[in-house]
Amino acid sequence: MSKVPPDQRAAELRALLLQASHDYYILDRPSLSDAEYDRAFRELQAIEREHPALRTPDSPTMRVGAEPASALAKHTHLVPMISLGNAFTEVELSEWESRIARLVGDDAQRAGYVTELKIDGTAVSLTYENGVFTTGTTRGNGIVGEDVTANLRTLRDIPLRLRGDDVPPLLEIRGEVYLPFSLFEKLNEERVAAGEPVFANPRNSAAGSLRQLDPANSAKRPLRFFGYTVALPPGAVVPFETQWQLLDTLARWGIPVAPNRQRCATMAEVHEWARDVEQRLRAELDFAIDGGVIKVDSLRLQDELGVVGGREPRWAIARKFAPDIAETKLLDIQVNVGRTGSLNPFAVLEPVEIGGTTVKLATLHNFDLIRSKDLRVGDVVQVKRAGDVIPQIIGPVPEKRDPNDMPKVTRIPTKCPSCGTPVERDEEEVAIYCPNVLCPDRQLEAIVHFASRGAMDIRGLSYARIEQLIAAGFVHDVADLYDLTSEQLTSLERFADKSADNLIDAITASKQQPLSRVLFGLGIRHVGQTAAQLLARHFGNMEVLSKATAEDILALRGIGETIAVALVAFFHDPSAATLVTKLAAHGLTLSEPVSVAVGGAFKGMTFVVTGTLPTLSRGDATALIESQGGRVTSGVSKATSAVVVGEEAGSKLEKAKTLGIETIDEAELLRRAGPA
């Protein structure tokens, strides 16, 4: 097969990229993914570097964006809105630093760098005259944009007047308009309910919202804004010396600034920040990012380094991450039956690589979500994955549906796919349930949950081994675990004498777990760990709890009607009563020891535990705090006394810092609790 000549390939790439730019910027309908666009753009750059004569005036490498749409008034930017070059690896980022060093020596390293999140939204410029917002525009082609002032005025977080007495008389604040994931989901649900097509992703929803001719339509979209730089007229006095001061000043003026920025003294610190954002933080954010931006901190050096070819600043670069959103085909929607009987749909996908991992399955949560997103088998869908988060489907791409072969609407099952029992649904719940407690899939998941660390903590009883035990006919419910013998286990594949004895010992040891663990392990609908602890401590033993009425249970603070009704229904189910009787006959501890200290070290205090602690499990830390009179909640608020922080702490740590809540580590928690 002959190689395509460079001039022909360059022409193909130009046509592809120009069309993609038109689809994205003008039509708000992307035809290429970010990864596909980046690959084509870099290939064209390489051809033009090797064959400069092939670079044409209309090459996408010579421009920033597309021409503004004619339906909106044009506006010339105070100074051009330039675009960033990209670094896809740590090596490329270090090469960027070396290029800077050749121009300004060690000055950039001495000045340090500022790292910022690269918001995956739509770029805008806000003009302020004497501190008052007068004009808002899109990027357009970088020199001339579209006037969307009326639409930007609808964004509540864009101030109409800047705060402070040090605001220059004329300036433009550049930033990104974006749509938070949580609000995007709600917006799409509302569009489905109104019979309107869903948006493909938050970024294009934001772009389309900004370009509405009627500002009232923009006002219906929950858009948000982050600012990241300032443009001043030529010759104007710059009121800050560093990028860090610039961002601090923006925040002081009332402009929202993206979180998680950092000053880095070395490139090694930049690499560490980028790894942490890509591998951990990205999964916790409520908005899309596609990388980080690294800037030389000194504005004097920024000015000295200048811009390459009128397009890219030498003093800043985007550290692009592996894309966490990709398009693929929805091959099937299947159902898993959970331990409480809930039917949990999940998506089977045509394998696609996202963030360096091949994704074949994605969560769908419930059938109402499938309906609200109008997901259909055969659809091209957008899938999101960040860090270790389970892949999720953002939504379908409706314009890629074949009108001659339209996918059928997904129907809610009327029977359990495992046992065929007609399903049930409470009016106040979104989930549907299989009511058959003897359903094979329910039994499997119930035993897995019963043996889990937070429940009976039976070490060595894995999912695969439970499947073996069920297949062999040794186990039908959780009580049967306590009838197992070493001889039965060694008759199975991959069970040696030692591992069989260890598992029997672990099962026997689990009999000492208190009532709260047993109660949680039984998998009663709506009864989580906290509710199980409250119930066990209040009623003391299983016999008293099993005879309690809904009114008795509701008298307990922290327990609502949903839990009370579920408990009464459980204990009135003959099969559940038989199971509890069998567990009691096997000698399980069906009572709860009272160990809460009166006037303990944490009396009246509220804690939140986040991250992985060095030696204590989440349950152990909770038990310790409660034994000293404190309480543990899941969310950080002004009422929180302290946040106990471990490895890979997430957004709760950030919120604690924002609210000024004290943060302590495990060692400090143990010290304050006093001697065991």
TAMOCOR-V898583 format. One line per field, one symbol per residue. phi: phi as a letter, one per 40 degrees, with the letter a starting at -180 (. if undefined). A space follows every 50 residues. Layout:
phi->???
This chain:
phi->.cccddcccccccccccccccccccccfbcbbcdccccccccccdccccc bdcccbdccdccbcaccccccbccaccdbdccbccbbcbccccccccccc cccbgcdccccgbbbbccccbbcbbbcbbfgbcbabbccgcgbbbbcbdc ccccccccccbcchbbcdcaabbcabcabddcccdcccccccccgbcccc accccccccccccbdccccccccbbbcaabbbcdgccccabbcccdcccd ccchccbdcgcacbcbccccdccccccccbcdccccacbbibbbbccccc cdcccgbcfgbbcccaaccccddbbabacccabbbbccccgccbcacbbc dacbfgbcbbbacbgacccccccfcbdhccbcbbaafcccdbccicbdcc ccccacccccbccbbcccbgcdcbacccbccbbcccccddcccdcccdcd ccccbcfccgccdcccccccccgcbbacccdcccbccccccccgbcdccc ccccccccccccccddccccccgcdgcccccccccccccgaccccccccc cccccccgbccdcdcccccccccdccccccccccccgccbbbccbcccgc cbdgbbbbbbgbcdbccdcccccccccbgcbbbcbcaccccabcbbcfcb cccccccccgccbbccdccccccgdc
